[in-house]
Amino acid sequence: MEVRKPILSQNRPIAVELVDVWKVFGTKVDETIAATLEKQLSKAQVLAQFGNVVGVQSANFSVHEGEVFCIMGLSGSGKSTLVRHINRLLEPTRGQIFIQGEDIMLKDEKQLRMLRAEKIGMVFQNIALLPHRTVLDNVALPLDVKRINRRQRRETAERVLAMVELAGWEYHYAHELSGGMQQRVGLARAMAADPDILLMDEPFSALDPLIRRQLQDEFIKLSDLTNKTTIFITHDLDEAIRIGHRIAIMNDGKLVQIGTPQEIVANPVDDYVSEFVANISRLKLVSASGVMHPIEDYSGSQTLLETAPRVSDSSDLDRLIDVSIEYQGPIVIVDAENNAIGYVDQQLLLHSIKGNRSNSS
């Protein structure tokens, strides 16, 4: 399985940040939140006791510029509810939301419309193309709303259609396009306004597996090309691993774990996450740096260590298996400067392949 390498975030500003965001549907919301925190009530218990639904519970995360941040979970976990708070299509019950350092909870309705038009694009599963408009005019719609002149609208729409490989389809209508092509039009429409941030709510989930994979490939190329900050909602861990730099897993409105694909698969924090990753092959996903023992912990024969094969810390488990077939002793793990930083023996390798939780086997 392919996996996106994590971006180096040290020098990248934070594009999106949520601080203690809650969404409670119902009445007596302050009492509900207080009881939930004090008694650690589950979603079902809140519903039984207060008649309220906790859509999002104390969400805290930040996304750096250019990062693809996937939020995933089962149906009803709160992922789509959460993403609609980022552009305030839904109003949070409590909490702060920052876009490029600016608290958007302070914005009025007019300022929010400007924010959505200029900085945040959104792609839904149901893209709702206008049937009476051509593909070109559908893509140009956000520019039309911003009163961009006709020539510039056309040039921009043609450019983004070429980016999603739909050049030549400009004057066709939605009913003449396949589902995958319509989804590309929806992505092009969101891109046409050149937003800084893309919110994508299960955009490929209704498509056939082959078309879905093709669109994932196109999205990855487009993401690398445009460097857009993207928050991508999915219920499919394979999809999240393929396209996400980091993954957040939700359950009953809570963010259970946030990490890189390797961190999620190698170190699930609880049984819920373990169930998600149980059928994911670790061989191409988990790297040597994620499983090795520190070199200073080695207590065996130094002669054996000195003659051991040396393998890059970015090598995956599959590569370590190949080496261990030819060599029965420890494998030395080295960094980019060829410094020994760790080691892997056969017992650790077998343990890493199996996984570190009993129900991941």
C-alpha positions, 0 to 999 in steps of 0.5 A, spaced: 500 500 500 502 506 498 503 511 503 504 519 503 510 521 507 508 526 513 510 533 511 515 537 515 511 542 519 516 546 523 516 551 518 509 551 516 504 556 519 498 553 522 492 554 517 486 551 521 486 550 528 480 548 533 480 549 540 475 545 545 470 545 539 463 542 542 457 541 538 451 539 542 444 538 539 438 540 544 437 544 550 440 545 556 447 544 553 451 547 558 448 542 563 450 537 558 457 539 557 458 539 564 455 532 566 459 529 560 465 532 562 464 530 570 461 523 569 465 521 562 458 520 559 457 516 552 453 519 547 448 514 548 448 516 556 447 523 554 441 522 549 438 517 555 439 522 560 438 529 557 435 527 550 441 531 547 445 529 541 453 530 542 455 531 535 462 533 537 466 533 543 472 537 545 475 537 538 482 540 538 487 539 532 491 544 528 492 543 520 499 546 517 499 549 510 499 544 505 497 538 509 492 533 507 489 532 514 484 526 513 478 525 518 475 518 519 470 514 522 464 510 522 457 513 520 455 517 525 462 518 528 461 526 527 466 527 522 461 530 517 459 535 523 466 537 525 468 539 518 462 543 517 464 547 523 471 549 520 467 554 515 461 555 520 456 552 516 454 549 523 455 553 529 459 550 535 456 550 541 462 552 544 470 553 542 474 557 538 476 556 530 482 559 527 483 560 520 490 562 518 490 565 525 484 569 525 478 567 530 472 566 525 467 566 531 468 573 531 466 574 524 459 576 522 454 573 516 457 578 511 464 576 513 463 569 513 460 569 506 467 573 504 471 567 508 467 562 504 468 565 497 475 567 498 479 562 502 475 556 503 472 551 498 468 545 499 467 539 495 461 534 497 459 527 496 453 530 492 456 535 488 450 538 485 452 540 478 447 545 475 444 541 469 442 547 465 449 549 465 455 547 461 461 544 465 465 550 463 459 554 466 459 550 472 466 550 474 466 558 473 460 559 478 464 561 484 467 566 479 461 569 477 458 570 484 464 574 485 463 578 479 469 576 475 469 578 468 467 573 463 474 572 459 477 571 466 472 566 468 473 562 462 480 562 462 480 560 469 475 554 468 479 552 462 485 552 466 482 548 472 479 543 468 485 541 464 488 540 471 483 535 473 484 532 466 477 534 463 480 539 457 475 538 451 469 537 456 468 544 457 461 545 453 458 538 455 452 538 460 452 534 467 448 528 464 453 527 459 458 525 464 460 519 468 460 519 476 467 520 476 467 525 471 462 529 475 466 529 481 472 532 477 468 537 475 466 539 483 473 539 485 475 543 479 469 548 481 472 548 488 479 550 485 477 555 481 476 560 486 483 558 488 481 557 496 487 557 501 483 551 504 479 545 501 474 541 505 472 535 502 466 531 505 467 523 502 467 526 495 469 519 492 465 514 496 459 513 492 464 511 486 466 504 483 472 502 486 477 503 480 474 510 478 475 511 486 482 509 486 483 513 479 481 520 482 485 518 489 491 518 484 489 525 481 487 528 487 494 526 490 497 529 484 493 535 484 495 536 492 502 536 490 502 541 485 497 546 488 500 545 495 492 546 498 491 545 505 486 540 505 481 537 510 478 530 507 473 526 510 472 519 509 470 512 512 475 508 508 482 507 512 485 505 505 483 512 502 486 515 508 492 512 508 493 513 501 492 520 501 493 523 508 499 526 511 496 525 518 489 521 520 484 523 525 480 517 527 473 519 531 468 515 535 462 518 538 464 525 536 470 524 540 477 525 536 480 518 539 487 518 535 491 523 531 497 521 527 501 519 521 498 513 517 504 509 520 503 511 527 496 509 527 497 503 524 503 501 528 500 504 535 493 504 535 491 507 542 485 503 543 481 497 541 476 501 537 482 504 533 485 497 533 479 494 529 480 499 524 487 497 522 486 490 523 486 488 516 491 493 514 498 490 511 504 493 515 509 491 510 509 497 506 506 502 511 511 501 517 518 503 517 524 501 520 524 507 524 518 506 527 519 499 530 527 499 532 530 498 538 535 504 540 542 502 538 544 504 545 540 498 548 543 493 544 547 488 549 549 483 545 556 481 541 559 488 538 563 484 533 556 481 531 553 488 531 559 491 527 558 486 521 551 486 521 547 489 515 545 496 515 539 499 513 536 505 512 531 508 517 526 509 512 526 502 509 519 498 510 518 492 514 518 488 507 525 490 506 527 488 513 524 481 511 528 481 505 534 482 509 533 477 515 532 472 510 539 472 508 542 474 515 540 471 521 543 476 526 541 483 528 540 489 523 543 495 524 538 501 522 542 508 520 539 515 518 541 519 512 548 520 514 549 513 515 549 513 523 547 507 527 541 509 530 537 503 532 537 495 531 532 490 529 532 483 531 528 477 528 524 477 534 522 484 534 521 484 526 516 478 527 512 482 533 512 488 528 509 484 523 504 481 527 502 488 530 503 490 538 495 489 540 492 482 540 486 484 536 491 486 530 493 480 528 
